[in-house]
Every structure is written in C-alpha cells, then in structure tokens.
Amino acid sequence: MTQYDKRLVSKKELRTVCGIPYTPQHISRLEAAGQFPKRVKLGLNRVAWLLSEVDAWVSERITSRDTPVEN
C-alpha cells in the first residue's frame, strides 16, 4: 500500500479535490445503499474517505458512462 492509498479526504475535500458535487446527505444515502466507499471514523464528529477508493468510484462512473448500453 502506497502513501496515496492511505490519503484521507474530508467531506469538503470531496467537492474540491475530487470534484464530487454531492451534498453530505446524498453521500450518506449512497453509502447506506452500498454505492459509495465507506467512511473512516476519525473522531466523534469527524469522518473521511480513502482517496484511492473515491478515485476508484469515480473511475467506475466514467467507465459505465463510456460503455455502450446493449438493448
């Protein structure tokens, strides 16, 4: 595991670093549905996500967008 694999991003950084325009409530709903990486609890009121997992999630979205749909 590299340093990059261990880098954590906050809710605010999800918007700025990763370009994810979702609200915290939407991210929570996606997580609960198993459609977004699980958060890492850092303290009582602090959470973050592994940047490598969020990047993989974004890549999956791009791949699904670029994959032709067969009828």
N, C-alpha and C positions, 0 to 999 in steps of 0.2 A: 504494500500500500504506500503510495507516494504522499508527499505533503498536500498536493492538490486534492487527493482523495479524502483527506481529513478536514478540509477547509469548511467551516460552517458559515451560513448566511442567515441573517435575521429576516423577519417579515418585510422590513423596509428595504433591505438589500435585494429581496426577490424582485422588487419593482425596478430598482436602479441597476443592479449588476446583471440580472438575468432577463430583464425586460418583461416580466410577467405582470400584467396589469390587473390581476385579480384582487378582490378585497380579501381581508383576513377571514371573513365569514365564508367566502366562496372556497378559499383554500381549505378551511376546516371541513366543509362539506365534501370536497374532493378526497381529502384524506380519509374521512369516515367511510367513503364508498370504495376505498382502496384504489383510487385513481390518481393519487399524488404521493410522492415519497413521505414516509413517516417523519415526524418532527423528533428532535432530540431535546429533551427537557434539560435546561441548564440551571434552573432555579425555580422558586415558587411561581414567579410571573415572567419567566424568560424562556423562550424556545428558539430553536434554529433548525436549519436543514443542512444536510451534507450537500455541498455544491456539486459534487460529482453525480449524486443521484438526481438532483434537479436538472442538471445538464442532460443526463440520460433521458429524463422525462420529456424535455423539450425536443431532443433528437427523435424520440418516438413520435411526437406530434408531427414533426416535419416529414418523417418517413411515411406516416399514414396519409398526410396531405399529398405527397408526391406519388403514392401508389395508386394506379388506376383501379377504379371500382369495377368489378365484373358483374354483369347482370345475368 
